[in-house]
């Protein structure tokens, strides 16, 4: 565990004992090396503002929670919410903001890529009437700086373009993880927000539109910095989670993000099934029955582990729970196959048409598997 730096008296954050006007919510996982400097920098940036820091830590194995708690013994405006058995940036932000009593809340990353020095400007915009203030890398005066590799920059620009299809032109940087908003506006939207995924700003803006909650949005430019310590959390799985969220918001929430992710995993399972069936038939000379059983079991196993890592990352099963979860997944999917066949046969008997009946059965099976595994496997 890393030792928290003891900040000297001349660096003690001002207004520590006053009721906070601004709560800064920082989701974290393995960010112990960034926390002492976070407190120091916020103290300098917000020296004239009563503020508090709420670190929402997903039980980091590097001891992030212990570092923050050590800092909180020196600074009464610093506190830690340690979550056990739950993970996910969006849900961490929701819990952190919900724990705040301040009239204004800001969300920023723990890695120091977001420039805390613009927080007073963001707060001033909110106090002058803005409901949501976005720290933007793409508005005039902002820059991605050296915080992105070339590949990540292109990915961010593509994600921004896709987000514009859902949002219109409400903000230049809908993928920003750096924003400040009125807490009463957040409270109106909290129950509508998805707890999975990692781009909560996009969710907030779209949810406000669907709930007819008027959001006056302002932007403050900043330069995206390089990470101070630790490793980036970006991964291909997060990219897929964004696509699931994007598709869900494109349908105005008609299809939940987890259902879309579950369906994408199921589609990949079909590829696995057909590949195994081909291999057992053409390469191993097995009978169709043996090949079909083998392909079915391997496809279900593939789907379970991918759903465990992707769709239900915030409820990920480990140890003995993974084994019992796998067995329950086998059982549910077997029942889903029966539902598939039953529905397909009923529709085919009423209106002969193999493709229509087959598609209806497949959709029924997908909905059944999603609903039941969500209830029993990843409850």
N, C-alpha and C positions, 0 to 999 in steps of 0.2 A: 504494500500500500504506500502511496506517495504521501509525503508530509506536506501539510498545507503551509504556505508561506505566511508568517506573521507580519501583518501590515503595520507599519509604525503609526504613532499617534498623528503625525502630520498627514498621513494618507487615509485616516479613518473616514469613511463615507459620511458626508454631511446629512443632517436631518434624519439620522438613523432612528431616533426615538419618536419622531412625528408620525402621525397616521399617514400611510403612503398615498400619494396622488397617483403614482405609476407603479404597477407591478410588472417586472420583467420576467417572463416565463421562458425557461431554457430547458428543452428536453435533452436528455443525455444518455449515452451508453458508451462506457469506456472513455470518459473525458476527464479523468482525474488530473492530468497534466495541464488542463486548460482552466481549471476552476479558480485557483488563487489569482491569476492575472485577470480573470473575468471580473471578480469582485473589485480589484484595484482599478481597472479601467472604467467600470460603471461608476465607481465613486468619483472619479475625476470628471467624467462626462456629465454626471447628474448632481454635481455638488450643490446646486441651488434648488433641487427638486426633492421633496420627500418621496423616497422610492423603496422598493423591496425587490429582492431577487428570489424567485421560486424555481429551484432546480427539480425537475421531475426525472428521477433516475430509474431506469429499467433494470435494477438489481445488477449493476455493472460488476463483473468479476475483478476489475482493476481497482476497486475501492473508491469509486467516485463519490458514493453516498457518504462514506466516512470522512473524506476530505471536505465535503460541503458542510457536514455537521461540525467538523472542527472549526471551520470558518465561521459558522453561525454562533459559536461560543464567544467569538471575538466581535461579531457584528450582528446585533439583534434583528437587523433587516434582511438577513440571509436565512433561508430555510430550505429544507430538502423534503420532497415527497418521494419515498422509495417504494417502487411498485414491485410486488412479488408475483411471479407467474403471469405477468402481462407485458407485452412489448408493442411498440408502434409509435411513430412520431405524432400522428394526428391525435390518437387517444391521449398521449402524454400532454399535448397542448391543451386539449379540451379539459382534462383533469386539473392542469395547472391554472388555467384561466378561471375555472369554476371555483378554485380554492381562494381566489383573490377577492378582496373587498374594496380594492381601489377603484376609482371611477374610470381609470384608463389602464389598459394592459398592452404590453408589447411582447412579441414573440421573436426570438432570435436564436441562432445556432450557438453551440458551445465552443466551436473551433476558432472563433475570432475572425472568420471571413466576413462577417457582418460588422459594419463600422458603427460602434456604439456612440461615436461622437455626433451622429446626426439625430440621436434620440430627442434632444431638446427641440430641434426643428420639427420633428414629427409630432411631438407633444403640443407644440405651439399651433400646428395646423389643426389638430384635434380640438384644442381649446377654442379655436376660432370658428369651429363649426363642422369640420370633417368628421365623419363617422369612422372611416377607415383610412389609414395613411400607410402607403406602401413604400418601403425602401426599394427603389428601382435602379437596376443596373443599365437599363435601356432608355430611360428618359434623358433629355438633354442634360449634360453635366455628369451623367453616370457612366460607369464602365465596368466590364467584366474583369478588367485588370489582369493580374496573373493568377487569379483564383481558379481558372479553368485550364485544363489541357485543351488542345485543339479539338479532340474528339468530344469532350464533354461540352465545349462551347457550342459545337454544331448540334449536339443532342439537346442542349438547353434552348437553342433557337428554334429547333423543330418542335419541341414541346410547347414553346410559346405560341408558335403558329397554330398548332392543333388546339390549344386552349382558346385562341381567338375565335375559333369556330363555335365554341360554346358561350363565350363571354361577350363577343363583339369587341369593341375597343375601349372597354372600361378602365383598363390599366395596361401599361406597356410591359409589365413584368408579372404576369399572373402566376409564374412559377416561383416567385420570390418566397423565401422562408422568413423574411424579415418584414414585419408589419406592426402597426400599433392601431388599436381601435377602442371605441367606447365600450366599457364592459356591459352596459345595459343593452346595447345592440347585439353583443355576442350572446347574452342571455336569451334573447328572442330567437336565436338561431341554433343554440346548442343541441337541442333535441333532434334537429334535422341533419346534423353533421355525421359523416361516416367516421367510424373509429379506426378503420384500417387505412392503409396508405400513408403517404408522407408529404402530400401537398395540400395542406389544410386551407391555404388562402384561396385556391381555386374553388374548393368546396364551399367556403363561406360566401363568396360572391355569387355563385350559382344558386345556393340555397336561399340567399336573400331575395333573388329574383323570383324563385318559385313560390316563396312565402309572401311575396308582395311587401317585403321590408325594404324601405328606401335607404340606400347606402350612399352617402356623399363621400366620394373617393378622392383623395389627394395623393400626390407622389412627391417624394424627396429623393434626389439623386445621391448615389454613393458609389464608391469604387470597391468592387469585390476583391477581398484580400486572400492571400495564401493561408492555408491552415497553419495554426501555431504548433499544435502537438497532436499526436494520435493519428489514427487512420480514417480515411473517408469511408462513409457508410454506403456510398453509391455502389450499386451492383446491377447486373442484368435483371434480377428478381424485382428490384425496385422499379425498373423501367416497365416491366410487365404490369406491376401494380398500378403504375400511373395510367397505363392504357386501359386497365379495368375501370379506374375511377373516371377517366375521360369518357369512355363509352357509357358509363352509368349516367353521367351528367348530360351527355348528348341526348339521352332518353328522358331527361328531366327526372331522374331517379326512379323511373318505372321499373328498371332492372337494377337490382342492388349490385354494388361492386363485387361482393363476394360471389354472387351467382354467376356473374360474367367471368370471373377468374376461374371458378369451378368448371364452367363450360369450356373455357380455353384449355384447361388441364384435361378435361374429358376428350376434347378433340385430339390432343397429343396422344392420349391413350389409344385412340382408334389407330393412329399410325403405328404405335408399338404393337398393338394386336395383330395388324395385318403383316407387319414385318416378321413377327415370331411365327405366325401361321405359314407364311411363305418359306421361312427357314426350315421349319419342321417337315413341311411337305416336300420341298425340292432338294434340300441339303441333307436331311436326316432320314427321309423315306418313311416317316411316321404316318399312321392312318389319320384321316381327317378328324376323327373323334379325339384322338390323343393330341393332335395339333391344336384343335379348337380349345380344349380344356387348358392346355399349357399356355396358349396365347391369352385366354381370358384371365387366368390367374396372374400372369406377369403384367398384363395391362392394368388390372385392378391394383396390384402392388405398386406399380409406377404411379398411378393416379393418387394413391394414398400418400406416398412420400412427397410427391410434388405439391399436393394440396396442403400437407403439413408444413412445408417450407414457404409456400407462396400464399395460398388463399387464406390460411389460418395462421399466419406468422405470429400474430398476437396471442394465439392460443396453442402454440406449438407443443406437441406431445413429446415427452422424453421418458427414457427408461421403461419401466413396466407399463406405464400408461400408453406408450407407443405400441407395445405388443397388443394390449387389450383393444386399443383403438384400431389397429390393423384388422383384428378379428371381427370387430363390430362393423368395420367398413366392408369386409368380405360379405358379411351377412346382409347388410343393407343393400349392397349392389346386386346380390343374388335375388333379393326380393324385388329390386328395381327391374331386373331382367324379366321377372314374371309379370310385373305390371306392364312392361314394354310389350311383351307378346300378347297379353290379354287385351290391351287397348287396341293394338294393331289388328287383332283378329275381329274385334267388334266393329271397328270402322270398315274393315275390308268386307265384312258380311253385309253391311248396310250399303256401301258404295264401293264396289270392286275397283281397286287401283292400288297396286303394290307399293308404289312410291309414296303416295299420300298416306296410306295406312302405316307404312314403315316410319315415315317422318313423325307422324303423330305419336306412335309408340316410343320413338326415341326421345321426343320432347317430354313425354310423360315420365319416362324413366329418369331423365336428367333432373326434372323438377322434384321427383320423388327422392332421388338419391341426395340431392342438395338439401332438401328440407329435413330429411331424417338424419343424415350424418351431422348436420349442424346441431340437431337436437341431442343426439346420443354420442357421436364420436368426438366432436369438438364443442361440447356444451360449455 
